Amino acid sequence: MHFLWSLFARKPALRQFALLDAEGRCQAFKECSQPPVGNGWVEIEEIRLSWMHRPLPAHVRVSPRQARSPRHQPLAA
């Protein structure tokens, strides 16, 4: 029965992040539903391995999101 409920459960959307060093070069990528803990992580639109150890293009950064409380989420119709 749990399996059936899991089919209809809403899964959190995955977001992409890049870890930048002091010079703005990519050191790592991560895909997760919440921002990673620590300094240097920025949210990006997509992950491209060709950016590794190179400066991150400015156009791929995502503007910061407003944190929402789960209690104030709109109801589905």
HELIX and SHEET records of a PDB file:
HELIX    1   1 HIS A    2  PHE A    8  1                                   7    
HELIX    2   2 LEU A   49  TRP A   51  5                                   3    
HELIX    3   3 ALA A   58  VAL A   60  5                                   3    
HELIX    4   4 PRO A   70  HIS A   72  5                                   3    
SHEET    1   A 3 CYS A  26  CYS A  32  0                                        
SHEET    2   A 3 ARG A  15  LEU A  20 -1                                        
SHEET    3   A 3 TRP A  41  ILE A  44 -1                                        
END                                                                             
